[in-house]
């Protein structure tokens, strides 16, 4: 397939302009359970892992004229590695290029993360494609082995697994899953799935052989063949003695004409989320579509989806560069697949989409409101329906009689994947360690943003009593917040927090706008007037010389006022431009080697808030002054994990968190470009 090779070459060259290195490289990215990464520069320097860092090895070997080499994974360690000469990440693809023994091998991971198409987005399939070509004018015999460790299907290697061998209309399929299949049996943070099945699907029209065996790699290295018999002793532990899933793709004689092969990997489970004690199916399975049909559809659409993904990659890269800069585009591209992969997309009982975020490496909470808030720009830019799908289950929970009894908004719905009610802080029992101003302001702003984006007030109308209660709370408590937690709860309680006050003021403006949209004009006027009055008071309360304080009662302090971004984006226009300008000018004096600290208390920062703050700048120079150190950090951080959003601006080391959805917040600069936002939203509208 010449098309595949030329396509890879174009994307390698076009995206490599700004990407020198990634903290970790996304390979297979679908949801918090099916998310596999490489954490080294070379794909052969380490084994692949789950986003948590737990081992989930997928190995790749190639035989060229009878000699074996590694191109993925560090095992077998006595086998030489191909020379990796290129790596590139685009929004939907990860490309590698290797050379050895007169052969150039391109290896591609393609996950169709197309936010405009929920059927494709929810389908748990990643395509792996190899293209081989001779580079020395000679003809070479080439074959490739893909080897999958069964630990990919369980939480822990001690668990028992079973295997199956099946065929669909278009594919031969090897599968592995836990013996016990305890559906939705546990919740928490540092966990992998242990219900459902991993599938290795090989198209029937590819020249291939398969095996379920513990010694397949050894046989391939020594003979070029796979074992003729599968291991049938089941169940067996998913450790190094367990059988692996293996497929060999034969390229035959490879000369100057490129030859391509591909296969599919997938992970399916009948139920993905429990919401209010109801088990919900993955969105792709809302009409009870069989796994075999899903895999066949994915294979039949391979070529067309490749074309769509390639178009998206090139178009989005150009648009992100236009919206910000090459460095901004590189950061956003790194965040793209990760932002989506920290969610589970399911169908409610009526088939409507619900999207649940997991608070990765924080506390494992599900549908955390102050996680939905920072990731919102990603969804508002591409498909606001997906943001509605996140806030709807939270609003529905808050409206349940005899459950959420507080006058402010909830923090979460439980721990992933069980969304049965808040567990953070005081839960449903007490106000202790809640985030009253934070979450109330978040939901009011998000409902307003969704209503505007969709041109539909149904959500606000349905939950007007809850929104009204939260607006009343902000009116009484938001201007000068008491000793409350904010979304940056790792920094502890801060009384009189000026940035939190901004959120409350914008939340009141959001409520006023929603009232206007619902023709409640007297309410709109009242709350708009309150928001304007509070904004004027804020300036006096927070002012300290050439900048604004961290807290109203804390002299000689400063903080990023990232919440100001909505005042401009949503057109509230409560704060004069001079506030943003003076803050941006002051921040220029506080930038460290790898970024702008969150505030005056420490050297650490938050990636999402840095981009929100940078978006307050009204010149490219001021924007890039904040963004360029972040780009430098992505290339130089010593912590090799999926993009963290909490790191030290002097050392570049991760402080905490990784693989979280909040990195979707970096798309706020693109969201601020109204013409680009309309363009990408139109793609989603065309699919609905």
C-alpha positions as CSV (number, residue, x, y, z in Angstrom):
1,X,0.0,0.0,0.0
2,X,1.9,3.0,-1.3
3,X,-0.8,5.3,0.2
4,X,0.0,4.1,3.8
5,X,3.7,4.7,3.4
6,X,3.4,8.2,1.8
7,X,0.7,9.1,4.4
8,X,3.1,8.2,7.2
9,X,5.9,10.1,5.7
10,X,3.8,13.2,5.3
11,X,2.5,13.1,8.9
12,X,6.0,12.3,10.3
13,X,7.4,15.4,8.7
14,X,4.4,17.7,9.3
15,X,4.0,17.0,13.0
16,X,7.7,16.6,13.9
17,X,8.1,20.4,13.4
18,X,7.5,21.0,17.1
19,X,7.7,17.6,18.8
20,X,11.1,16.6,19.9
21,X,10.1,14.2,22.7
22,X,7.0,13.3,24.7
23,X,6.9,12.5,28.4
24,X,5.1,9.4,27.4
25,X,3.8,8.2,24.0
26,X,0.2,7.2,23.5
27,X,-0.3,3.9,21.7
28,X,-3.8,2.6,22.5
29,X,-6.0,5.1,24.1
30,X,-9.8,4.5,24.7
31,X,-10.9,4.8,28.3
32,X,-9.4,4.5,31.8
33,X,-9.1,0.8,31.5
34,X,-7.9,0.4,27.9
35,X,-5.0,2.8,27.8
36,X,-1.5,1.7,26.9
37,X,1.6,3.8,26.6
38,X,5.4,3.8,25.9
39,X,7.4,5.7,28.5
40,X,10.8,5.8,26.7
41,X,12.1,7.6,23.7
42,X,12.7,4.4,21.8
43,X,9.8,1.9,21.6
44,X,12.3,-0.9,22.3
45,X,13.8,0.6,25.4
46,X,10.9,-0.4,27.7
47,X,7.9,-2.6,27.8
48,X,4.5,-1.0,27.2
49,X,2.4,-0.1,30.3
50,X,-1.0,0.8,31.4
51,X,-1.3,4.6,32.1
52,X,-0.9,3.8,35.8
53,X,2.6,2.3,35.0
54,X,1.4,-1.2,35.6
55,X,3.0,-3.7,33.1
56,X,0.8,-4.5,30.1
57,X,3.5,-5.8,27.6
58,X,2.8,-5.9,23.9
59,X,5.9,-7.1,22.1
60,X,6.8,-6.7,18.4
61,X,9.4,-8.8,16.6
62,X,10.4,-8.8,12.9
63,X,12.3,-11.4,10.9
64,X,14.3,-10.2,8.0
65,X,15.9,-13.0,5.9
66,X,15.7,-15.3,8.8
67,X,17.2,-13.0,11.4
68,X,14.9,-11.6,14.2
69,X,14.9,-8.1,15.6
70,X,12.8,-6.2,18.2
71,X,10.8,-3.2,17.2
72,X,8.5,-3.0,20.3
73,X,9.3,-3.9,23.9
74,X,12.6,-4.7,25.5
75,X,12.0,-8.5,25.6
76,X,13.5,-10.9,24.5
77,X,16.5,-8.8,25.8
78,X,19.1,-10.9,24.0
79,X,17.5,-10.0,20.7
80,X,18.9,-6.9,18.8
81,X,16.6,-3.9,18.4
82,X,15.9,-2.3,15.1
83,X,17.2,1.2,14.8
84,X,14.4,3.7,15.6
85,X,14.9,6.6,13.2
86,X,11.7,8.6,13.8
87,X,8.7,8.9,16.0
88,X,5.7,11.3,15.6
89,X,2.4,11.9,17.4
90,X,-0.6,13.4,15.7
91,X,-4.1,13.8,17.2
92,X,-5.2,10.3,16.1
93,X,-1.9,8.5,15.1
94,X,1.4,7.5,16.6
95,X,4.1,6.8,14.0
96,X,7.4,5.0,14.4
97,X,10.0,4.3,11.7
98,X,12.7,1.6,12.1
99,X,15.6,0.4,10.0
100,X,17.6,-2.9,9.9
101,X,19.1,-5.3,7.4
102,X,18.1,-3.3,4.3
103,X,14.5,-2.9,5.4
104,X,12.6,0.3,6.4
105,X,9.7,-0.5,8.7
106,X,6.9,2.0,9.4
107,X,4.7,1.1,12.4
108,X,1.5,3.0,13.2
109,X,-1.0,3.1,16.0
110,X,-4.3,4.6,14.9
111,X,-7.1,5.3,17.4
112,X,-10.0,7.0,15.6
113,X,-10.6,9.6,18.3
114,X,-13.1,11.6,16.2
115,X,-15.2,13.6,18.6
116,X,-17.8,14.5,16.0
117,X,-18.8,10.8,15.5
118,X,-19.9,9.2,18.7
119,X,-20.4,5.7,17.2
120,X,-16.7,5.7,16.0
121,X,-15.5,7.5,19.1
122,X,-17.0,4.9,21.4
123,X,-15.8,1.9,19.4
124,X,-12.9,0.3,21.5
125,X,-10.7,-0.5,18.5
126,X,-7.1,0.6,17.7
127,X,-5.5,-0.3,14.3
128,X,-1.9,-1.4,14.1
129,X,-0.3,-1.1,10.7
130,X,3.1,-2.0,9.4
131,X,4.6,-1.0,6.0
132,X,7.9,-2.5,4.9
133,X,10.1,-1.4,2.0
134,X,13.6,-2.4,0.9
135,X,16.2,0.3,1.1
136,X,19.2,-1.4,-0.5
137,X,17.9,-2.5,-3.8
138,X,17.7,-6.1,-2.8
139,X,14.6,-8.3,-2.1
140,X,14.1,-9.4,1.5
141,X,11.9,-12.0,3.2
142,X,9.9,-10.2,6.0
143,X,7.4,-11.3,8.6
144,X,6.2,-9.5,11.8
145,X,5.1,-11.0,15.1
146,X,2.8,-9.2,17.6
147,X,2.7,-10.8,21.1
148,X,0.2,-9.8,23.8
149,X,0.7,-10.6,27.4
150,X,-2.6,-11.8,29.0
151,X,-2.1,-9.4,31.9
152,X,-3.7,-6.9,29.6
153,X,-7.1,-8.4,30.6
154,X,-6.8,-8.3,34.4
155,X,-6.0,-6.1,37.3
156,X,-3.3,-8.3,38.7
157,X,-1.0,-11.0,37.3
158,X,-2.2,-13.5,39.9
159,X,-5.7,-13.6,38.5
160,X,-6.9,-16.6,36.5
161,X,-7.6,-16.1,32.8
162,X,-9.3,-18.0,30.0
163,X,-8.8,-17.9,26.2
164,X,-11.0,-18.3,23.2
165,X,-10.4,-18.5,19.4
166,X,-13.2,-17.3,17.2
167,X,-13.9,-16.0,13.7
168,X,-16.1,-13.2,12.5
169,X,-17.1,-12.7,8.9
170,X,-13.9,-10.8,8.1
171,X,-11.4,-11.7,10.9
172,X,-9.8,-14.4,12.9
173,X,-9.9,-13.4,16.6
174,X,-7.9,-14.5,19.7
175,X,-9.4,-13.3,23.0
176,X,-8.4,-13.4,26.7
177,X,-10.3,-12.4,29.8
178,X,-10.6,-13.2,33.5
179,X,-12.1,-16.4,34.6
180,X,-14.4,-14.9,37.2
181,X,-15.9,-12.0,35.2
182,X,-17.0,-10.0,38.2
183,X,-18.6,-7.2,36.4
184,X,-18.1,-3.7,37.9
185,X,-16.8,-5.5,41.0
186,X,-14.5,-2.8,42.3
187,X,-13.9,1.0,42.2
188,X,-10.9,3.2,42.9
189,X,-7.9,4.7,41.4
190,X,-4.8,2.6,40.6
191,X,-6.8,-0.3,39.1
192,X,-7.1,-2.1,35.8
193,X,-10.2,-3.9,34.5
194,X,-10.8,-7.6,35.2
195,X,-14.1,-8.1,33.5
196,X,-14.6,-8.2,29.7
197,X,-12.2,-9.5,27.1
198,X,-9.2,-8.3,25.1
199,X,-9.3,-9.2,21.4
200,X,-6.6,-9.6,18.8
201,X,-8.3,-9.5,15.5
202,X,-6.5,-10.3,12.2
203,X,-8.2,-9.7,8.9
204,X,-8.7,-13.0,7.0
205,X,-7.3,-11.5,3.8
206,X,-3.9,-10.8,5.5
207,X,-1.3,-13.6,5.2
208,X,-1.2,-14.6,8.9
209,X,-0.9,-17.4,11.4
210,X,-2.0,-17.2,15.1
211,X,-1.3,-19.0,18.3
212,X,-2.3,-19.0,22.0
213,X,1.0,-20.2,23.5
214,X,3.6,-19.4,26.2
215,X,6.6,-19.9,23.9
216,X,5.5,-18.3,20.6
217,X,8.2,-15.6,20.6
218,X,10.9,-18.2,21.1
219,X,9.5,-20.3,18.2
220,X,9.2,-17.3,15.9
221,X,12.8,-16.2,16.6
222,X,14.3,-19.7,16.1
223,X,12.1,-21.0,13.2
224,X,10.0,-18.2,11.9
225,X,6.9,-20.2,12.8
226,X,4.3,-20.2,15.6
227,X,3.5,-23.3,17.7
228,X,1.1,-25.6,15.9
229,X,-0.9,-26.2,19.0
230,X,-2.6,-23.8,21.4
231,X,-2.1,-24.0,25.2
232,X,-5.4,-25.5,26.4
233,X,-4.8,-25.8,30.1
234,X,-7.4,-23.3,31.4
235,X,-7.8,-21.3,33.5
236,X,-4.2,-20.2,34.1
237,X,-2.6,-17.4,35.9
238,X,-1.9,-14.3,33.9
239,X,1.8,-14.2,34.7
240,X,4.9,-15.0,32.7
241,X,4.0,-18.6,32.5
242,X,0.6,-17.9,31.0
243,X,-0.1,-18.3,27.3
244,X,0.2,-15.1,25.2
245,X,-1.9,-14.1,22.2
246,X,0.3,-14.1,19.1
247,X,-0.1,-13.3,15.4
248,X,2.4,-13.5,12.6
249,X,1.9,-11.4,9.5
250,X,3.8,-12.5,6.4
251,X,5.0,-9.8,4.0
252,X,6.7,-12.2,1.6
253,X,9.5,-10.8,-0.5
254,X,9.8,-7.1,0.0
255,X,11.7,-5.0,-2.5
256,X,11.3,-1.4,-3.6
257,X,7.6,-1.5,-3.6
258,X,6.1,-1.0,-0.1
259,X,4.1,-3.8,1.4
260,X,1.5,-3.2,4.3
261,X,-0.2,-5.4,6.8
262,X,-2.6,-4.5,9.6
263,X,-4.6,-5.9,12.5
264,X,-7.0,-4.7,15.2
265,X,-6.9,-4.7,19.0
266,X,-9.9,-4.2,21.1
267,X,-11.3,-4.5,24.7
268,X,-15.0,-5.1,25.2
269,X,-17.1,-5.4,28.3
270,X,-20.9,-5.7,28.5
271,X,-21.2,-3.0,31.2
272,X,-18.9,-0.1,31.7
273,X,-20.4,2.2,34.3
274,X,-22.9,1.9,37.2
275,X,-25.0,5.0,37.6
276,X,-27.4,5.2,40.5
277,X,-27.3,1.4,40.8
278,X,-28.0,0.9,37.1
279,X,-25.4,-0.9,35.0
280,X,-24.9,1.0,31.7
281,X,-23.5,-0.4,28.5
282,X,-20.8,1.2,26.4
283,X,-22.3,3.6,24.0
284,X,-21.4,1.5,20.9
285,X,-23.4,-1.4,22.4
286,X,-26.5,0.6,23.2
287,X,-28.5,-1.4,20.7
288,X,-27.0,-4.7,21.8
289,X,-24.7,-4.9,18.8
290,X,-22.6,-8.1,19.0
291,X,-18.8,-7.9,19.5
292,X,-18.4,-9.8,16.2
293,X,-20.4,-7.2,14.3
294,X,-18.5,-4.3,15.9
295,X,-15.2,-5.9,14.9
296,X,-16.4,-6.5,11.3
297,X,-17.6,-3.0,11.0
298,X,-14.3,-1.7,12.2
299,X,-12.4,-3.7,9.7
300,X,-14.6,-2.8,6.8
301,X,-14.2,0.9,7.6
302,X,-10.4,0.7,8.1
303,X,-9.5,2.5,4.9
304,X,-12.2,5.2,5.2
305,X,-11.4,5.8,8.8
306,X,-7.7,6.1,8.0
307,X,-8.6,8.8,5.5
308,X,-10.8,10.6,8.0
309,X,-8.1,10.4,10.7
310,X,-5.4,11.7,8.4
311,X,-7.5,14.6,7.3
312,X,-8.3,15.5,11.0
313,X,-4.6,15.3,11.9
314,X,-3.5,17.6,9.2
315,X,-6.4,20.1,9.5
316,X,-6.3,20.3,13.3
317,X,-2.6,20.7,13.5
318,X,-2.8,23.6,11.1
319,X,-5.7,25.2,13.0
320,X,-4.0,24.8,16.4
321,X,-0.9,26.4,15.0
322,X,-3.0,29.2,13.6
323,X,-4.8,29.7,16.9
324,X,-1.6,29.8,19.0
325,X,1.8,28.7,17.7
326,X,3.7,25.6,16.7
327,X,4.6,25.1,20.4
328,X,1.0,25.5,21.4
329,X,-0.1,23.0,18.7
330,X,2.4,20.4,20.0
331,X,1.1,20.7,23.5
332,X,-2.5,20.4,22.4
333,X,-1.7,17.4,20.2
334,X,-0.1,15.6,23.2
335,X,-3.2,16.3,25.2
336,X,-5.8,15.3,22.5
337,X,-6.1,11.5,22.9
338,X,-5.3,11.6,26.7
339,X,-8.2,14.0,27.3
340,X,-10.7,11.6,25.8
341,X,-9.1,8.4,27.1
342,X,-9.8,9.4,30.8
343,X,-13.5,9.0,30.2
344,X,-16.0,6.2,29.7
345,X,-18.7,6.8,27.1
346,X,-21.9,4.9,27.9
347,X,-25.6,5.0,27.0
348,X,-28.3,5.8,29.5
349,X,-31.4,3.6,29.5
350,X,-33.0,5.7,26.7
351,X,-29.8,5.5,24.6
352,X,-28.6,9.0,25.1
353,X,-24.9,9.4,25.7
354,X,-23.4,9.8,29.2
355,X,-19.7,10.6,29.5
356,X,-18.0,9.9,32.8
357,X,-14.5,11.3,33.6
358,X,-12.2,9.4,36.0
359,X,-10.0,11.5,38.3
360,X,-6.8,9.5,37.5
361,X,-4.1,9.4,40.1
362,X,-5.9,11.7,42.4
363,X,-8.5,9.7,44.2
364,X,-10.2,7.9,41.4
365,X,-13.5,9.8,41.7
366,X,-16.0,9.7,38.9
367,X,-17.7,12.8,37.3
368,X,-15.8,15.2,39.5
369,X,-17.2,18.6,38.7
370,X,-13.9,20.4,39.2
371,X,-12.4,18.0,36.6
372,X,-15.2,18.5,34.1
373,X,-14.6,22.3,34.4
374,X,-11.0,22.4,33.3
375,X,-11.5,19.8,30.6
376,X,-14.5,21.6,29.2
377,X,-12.8,23.6,26.5
378,X,-11.8,20.4,24.7
379,X,-15.5,19.4,24.4
380,X,-16.9,22.9,23.8
381,X,-14.5,23.2,20.9
382,X,-15.2,19.8,19.2
383,X,-18.6,18.7,20.3
384,X,-20.6,20.4,23.1
385,X,-23.0,17.4,23.2
386,X,-20.2,15.6,24.9
387,X,-20.0,18.2,27.7
388,X,-23.7,18.0,28.1
389,X,-23.3,14.2,28.4
390,X,-20.9,14.9,31.4
391,X,-22.9,17.4,33.3
392,X,-26.3,15.8,32.8
393,X,-25.8,12.9,35.2
394,X,-24.5,15.3,37.8
395,X,-27.5,17.6,37.5
396,X,-29.8,14.6,37.6
397,X,-28.2,13.4,40.8
398,X,-28.4,16.8,42.4
399,X,-32.1,16.9,41.7
400,X,-32.8,13.5,43.3
401,X,-35.1,13.9,46.3
402,X,-33.6,12.8,49.6
403,X,-30.1,12.5,48.2
404,X,-28.3,15.8,47.7
405,X,-29.6,18.1,50.4
406,X,-27.1,20.9,50.4
407,X,-27.6,24.4,49.0
408,X,-24.5,24.1,46.8
409,X,-23.5,21.8,44.0
410,X,-22.0,18.3,44.5
411,X,-18.3,17.5,43.9
412,X,-18.6,14.1,42.3
413,X,-20.7,11.0,41.8
414,X,-18.6,8.4,43.5
415,X,-15.5,6.4,42.5
416,X,-14.9,5.2,39.0
417,X,-16.7,3.2,37.6
418,X,-19.4,3.4,40.3
419,X,-21.4,6.6,40.0
420,X,-23.8,6.1,42.8
421,X,-23.4,9.3,44.8
422,X,-20.7,11.6,46.2
423,X,-17.9,10.2,48.2
424,X,-15.5,13.1,48.5
425,X,-15.2,15.1,51.7
426,X,-18.4,14.9,53.7
427,X,-20.2,13.0,50.9
428,X,-23.9,13.3,51.3
429,X,-23.7,13.6,55.1
430,X,-21.8,16.8,56.1
431,X,-20.5,20.0,54.7
432,X,-17.0,19.1,55.9
433,X,-14.3,19.5,53.1
434,X,-16.8,20.3,50.4
435,X,-16.2,22.8,47.6
436,X,-19.4,24.9,47.7
437,X,-18.4,28.0,45.8
438,X,-16.1,26.0,43.5
439,X,-18.6,23.5,42.2
440,X,-21.6,25.8,42.2
441,X,-19.7,28.3,40.0
442,X,-18.4,25.5,37.8
443,X,-21.8,24.0,37.0
444,X,-23.5,27.4,36.4
445,X,-20.7,28.4,34.0
446,X,-20.7,25.0,32.2
447,X,-24.5,25.0,31.8
448,X,-24.4,28.5,30.3
449,X,-21.6,27.5,28.0
450,X,-23.4,24.4,26.8
451,X,-26.7,26.3,26.3
452,X,-25.0,28.9,24.2
453,X,-23.0,26.4,22.2
454,X,-26.0,24.2,21.4
455,X,-28.5,27.0,21.1
456,X,-30.8,25.1,23.4
457,X,-32.0,25.9,26.9
458,X,-33.6,22.5,27.7
459,X,-30.9,21.6,30.2
460,X,-31.2,24.9,32.1
461,X,-35.0,24.7,32.1
462,X,-35.0,21.1,33.4
463,X,-32.7,21.9,36.3
464,X,-33.7,25.5,37.0
465,X,-34.5,24.9,40.7
466,X,-31.0,23.5,41.3
467,X,-29.3,26.3,39.3
468,X,-31.3,28.9,41.2
469,X,-30.3,27.4,44.6
470,X,-26.7,27.5,43.6
471,X,-26.9,31.1,42.3
472,X,-28.5,32.1,45.6
473,X,-25.6,30.4,47.4
474,X,-23.0,32.3,45.4
475,X,-24.8,35.6,45.9
476,X,-24.6,35.1,49.6
477,X,-21.2,33.5,49.9
478,X,-19.2,34.0,46.7
479,X,-17.8,37.5,46.7
480,X,-15.5,36.9,49.7
481,X,-15.4,33.1,50.2
482,X,-14.9,31.7,53.6
483,X,-12.1,29.1,54.3
484,X,-13.0,26.8,51.5
485,X,-11.3,24.3,49.3
486,X,-11.0,25.1,45.6
487,X,-10.2,22.8,42.6
488,X,-6.6,23.2,43.7
489,X,-7.4,21.3,46.9
490,X,-3.8,20.0,47.1
491,X,-2.8,23.5,48.1
492,X,-5.2,23.4,51.1
493,X,-8.0,25.7,52.3
494,X,-7.6,29.4,51.4
495,X,-10.0,31.9,52.9
496,X,-10.9,35.1,50.9
497,X,-9.5,33.5,47.7
498,X,-9.6,36.1,45.0
499,X,-9.5,33.6,42.1
500,X,-12.4,31.7,43.6
501,X,-14.3,34.9,44.0
502,X,-13.9,35.5,40.2
503,X,-15.5,32.1,39.6
504,X,-18.5,33.0,41.8
505,X,-18.9,36.3,40.0
506,X,-18.8,34.7,36.6
507,X,-21.2,32.0,38.0
508,X,-23.7,34.7,38.9
509,X,-23.3,36.2,35.4
510,X,-23.9,32.8,33.9
511,X,-27.1,32.4,35.9
512,X,-28.2,35.9,34.7
513,X,-27.6,34.9,31.1
514,X,-29.5,31.6,31.5
515,X,-32.4,33.6,33.1
516,X,-32.3,35.9,30.0
517,X,-32.4,32.9,27.6
518,X,-35.4,31.6,29.5
519,X,-37.2,34.9,29.4
520,X,-36.9,35.5,33.1
521,X,-35.9,39.1,32.6
522,X,-36.3,40.4,36.2
523,X,-34.1,37.6,37.5
524,X,-31.6,38.2,34.8
525,X,-31.4,41.9,35.6
526,X,-31.1,41.2,39.3
527,X,-28.2,38.8,39.0
528,X,-26.4,40.7,36.3
529,X,-26.5,43.8,38.5
530,X,-25.1,41.7,41.4
531,X,-22.3,40.3,39.3
532,X,-21.3,43.8,38.1
533,X,-21.3,45.2,41.6
534,X,-19.3,42.2,42.9
535,X,-16.7,42.7,40.1
536,X,-16.3,46.3,41.0
537,X,-15.8,45.4,44.6
538,X,-13.4,42.7,43.7
539,X,-11.0,45.1,42.1
540,X,-10.8,47.2,45.2
541,X,-10.5,44.1,47.5
542,X,-7.8,42.3,45.5
543,X,-5.6,45.2,44.2
544,X,-2.0,45.4,45.4
545,X,0.1,47.8,43.4
546,X,0.8,46.4,40.0
547,X,-1.1,43.1,40.4
548,X,-3.9,41.4,42.3
549,X,-3.5,39.3,45.5
550,X,-3.9,35.6,46.1
551,X,-6.4,36.3,48.9
552,X,-8.0,39.6,49.8
553,X,-6.4,39.6,53.3
554,X,-2.9,38.4,52.2
555,X,-0.5,41.2,51.2
556,X,2.6,40.4,49.2
557,X,1.0,37.5,47.4
558,X,-0.1,36.7,43.8
559,X,-1.9,33.9,41.9
560,X,-2.9,33.0,38.4
561,X,-6.4,34.4,37.9
562,X,-7.3,31.7,35.3
563,X,-11.0,32.0,36.1
564,X,-11.0,35.4,34.4
565,X,-10.9,33.6,31.0
566,X,-14.7,33.1,30.9
567,X,-15.4,36.8,31.4
568,X,-14.1,37.3,27.9
569,X,-15.0,34.0,26.3
570,X,-18.6,34.1,27.3
571,X,-18.9,37.8,27.0
572,X,-19.8,38.7,30.5
573,X,-17.4,41.7,30.4
574,X,-17.6,42.3,34.1
575,X,-13.9,43.0,34.6
576,X,-12.1,45.8,32.7
577,X,-9.3,44.8,30.3
578,X,-6.8,46.5,32.5
579,X,-7.2,43.7,35.1
580,X,-6.1,41.1,32.6
581,X,-3.4,43.3,31.2
582,X,-1.8,44.1,34.6
583,X,-2.0,40.4,35.6
584,X,-0.3,39.2,32.4
585,X,2.4,41.8,32.7
586,X,3.1,40.8,36.3
587,X,3.2,37.1,35.4
588,X,6.0,37.8,33.0
589,X,8.2,38.5,36.0
590,X,7.4,35.2,37.7
591,X,8.0,32.7,34.9
592,X,10.5,29.9,35.7
593,X,12.4,27.6,33.3
594,X,9.5,25.3,32.8
595,X,6.4,27.5,33.4
596,X,4.5,29.9,35.5
597,X,3.9,28.8,39.1
598,X,0.3,28.5,40.3
599,X,0.8,31.2,42.9
600,X,3.3,32.7,45.3
601,X,3.2,29.8,47.7
602,X,5.2,27.2,45.8
603,X,7.1,26.6,42.5
604,X,4.6,24.0,41.2
605,X,2.0,24.7,38.6
606,X,-1.0,23.3,36.8
607,X,-0.7,22.7,33.1
608,X,-4.4,23.4,32.4
609,X,-4.5,26.7,34.3
610,X,-1.3,27.9,32.7
611,X,-3.0,27.7,29.3
612,X,-6.1,29.4,30.6
613,X,-3.9,32.2,32.0
614,X,-1.9,32.5,28.8
615,X,-5.2,32.9,26.9
616,X,-5.8,36.1,28.9
617,X,-2.9,37.7,27.0
618,X,-3.9,39.8,24.0
619,X,-0.6,39.6,22.1
620,X,1.2,36.6,20.7
621,X,4.4,37.6,22.5
622,X,2.7,37.6,25.9
623,X,0.9,34.3,25.1
624,X,4.1,32.6,23.9
625,X,6.1,33.8,26.9
626,X,3.9,31.5,29.0
627,X,3.5,28.7,26.5
628,X,7.1,28.3,25.3
629,X,8.5,27.2,28.7
630,X,5.6,24.6,28.9
631,X,6.7,23.2,25.5
632,X,10.3,23.1,26.8
633,X,9.0,21.2,29.8
634,X,7.2,18.5,27.7
635,X,10.5,17.8,25.9
636,X,12.8,17.9,29.0
637,X,10.8,16.7,32.0
638,X,12.6,13.8,33.8
639,X,9.3,12.2,34.7
640,X,8.2,9.8,32.0
641,X,4.5,9.4,32.5
642,X,1.4,10.2,30.5
643,X,1.1,14.0,30.5
644,X,0.9,15.2,34.1
645,X,-0.9,18.5,34.9
646,X,0.9,19.2,38.2
647,X,4.6,19.7,38.0
648,X,7.5,21.8,39.4
649,X,8.4,24.8,37.2
650,X,12.1,24.7,38.2
651,X,12.9,21.0,38.1
652,X,10.3,19.9,35.6
653,X,9.5,16.9,37.8
654,X,6.0,15.6,38.3
655,X,4.5,16.5,41.6
656,X,1.4,14.4,41.2
657,X,-1.4,13.3,38.9
658,X,-1.0,11.8,35.4
659,X,-3.1,10.8,32.4
660,X,-6.0,13.0,33.5
661,X,-8.7,14.5,31.4
662,X,-8.0,18.0,32.6
663,X,-5.3,18.4,29.9
664,X,-8.3,19.0,27.6
665,X,-8.2,22.5,29.1
666,X,-5.3,23.4,26.9
667,X,-7.8,23.7,24.0
668,X,-9.1,26.9,25.6
669,X,-6.9,29.0,23.3
670,X,-8.5,27.3,20.3
671,X,-11.9,27.8,21.8
672,X,-11.2,31.5,22.1
673,X,-10.9,31.6,18.2
674,X,-14.6,31.9,17.4
675,X,-14.3,31.1,13.7
676,X,-12.3,27.9,14.4
677,X,-14.7,26.9,17.1
678,X,-17.6,27.3,14.7
679,X,-15.8,25.2,12.1
680,X,-15.1,22.2,14.3
681,X,-18.5,22.3,16.0
682,X,-20.1,22.2,12.6
683,X,-18.4,18.8,12.0
684,X,-20.2,17.5,15.0
685,X,-23.5,19.0,14.0
686,X,-23.3,17.3,10.6
687,X,-23.0,13.9,12.3
688,X,-26.0,14.4,14.7
